[in-house]
Amino acid sequence: MKKLILASVLALSAVAAMAQMSDPPTEAPTQAPDAVEDQRPGRSLMEEGAKLLLRGLLSEAEPAMRDLQEFADQMGPAMKSLTDQMGPALADIMAMIDDIKNYSAPELLPNGDIIIRRAPDAPTFVPSDPPQEIEL
């Protein structure tokens, strides 16, 4: 997964750099025409080297980008189903929580229950609704 993310970042960086290099400068040269002509061969060699480097990076990243697209295509329906099923339950939980920073990470108990404890340094909890009786 880390390789896919790294390849994505490299590919996006390469695309941005290639787009920037392919646009010629629109400003008029401030130097004499002879001085500009002397710089062009070196600059074009540098541009060509950078283009070759970026094309190589893109060709290396292409398989990872394809894999990332296939992964997204496979996971898309599952993620939609998860949000459809879990969305209402998560909304209910978030309605009970005053500020997420006031709680510790969830814990899995030996019996399989998951609890979310209030942090010891959190302010006193004041419920927005009066407590309801619980049948035992």
ChimeraX attribute file (.defattr): number of C-alpha atoms within 10 A of each C-alpha:
attribute: neighborCount
match mode: 1-to-1
recipient: residues
	/A:1	8
	/A:2	7
	/A:3	12
	/A:4	16
	/A:5	13
	/A:6	13
	/A:7	21
	/A:8	18
	/A:9	13
	/A:10	17
	/A:11	22
	/A:12	14
	/A:13	15
	/A:14	20
	/A:15	15
	/A:16	11
	/A:17	14
	/A:18	16
	/A:19	10
	/A:20	11
	/A:21	14
	/A:22	10
	/A:23	8
	/A:24	7
	/A:25	9
	/A:26	6
	/A:27	6
	/A:28	6
	/A:29	10
	/A:30	8
	/A:31	8
	/A:32	8
	/A:33	9
	/A:34	8
	/A:35	11
	/A:36	12
	/A:37	10
	/A:38	10
	/A:39	10
	/A:40	11
	/A:41	11
	/A:42	11
	/A:43	11
	/A:44	11
	/A:45	11
	/A:46	12
	/A:47	15
	/A:48	13
	/A:49	12
	/A:50	16
	/A:51	17
	/A:52	12
	/A:53	13
	/A:54	19
	/A:55	16
	/A:56	13
	/A:57	16
	/A:58	20
	/A:59	12
	/A:60	14
	/A:61	20
	/A:62	15
	/A:63	13
	/A:64	19
	/A:65	18
	/A:66	12
	/A:67	12
	/A:68	18
	/A:69	12
	/A:70	12
	/A:71	11
	/A:72	13
	/A:73	11
	/A:74	11
	/A:75	12
	/A:76	12
	/A:77	10
	/A:78	12
	/A:79	12
	/A:80	11
	/A:81	12
	/A:82	11
	/A:83	12
	/A:84	11
	/A:85	11
	/A:86	11
	/A:87	11
	/A:88	11
	/A:89	12
	/A:90	11
	/A:91	10
	/A:92	10
	/A:93	9
	/A:94	12
	/A:95	11
	/A:96	11
	/A:97	14
	/A:98	13
	/A:99	10
	/A:100	11
	/A:101	11
	/A:102	16
	/A:103	16
	/A:104	14
	/A:105	12
	/A:106	11
	/A:107	12
	/A:108	11
	/A:109	9
	/A:110	7
	/A:111	6
	/A:112	8
	/A:113	8
	/A:114	11
	/A:115	12
	/A:116	11
	/A:117	12
	/A:118	18
	/A:119	13
	/A:120	10
	/A:121	8
	/A:122	12
	/A:123	9
	/A:124	9
	/A:125	10
	/A:126	8
	/A:127	10
	/A:128	9
	/A:129	7
	/A:130	7
	/A:131	7
	/A:132	6
	/A:133	6
	/A:134	5
	/A:135	4
	/A:136	3
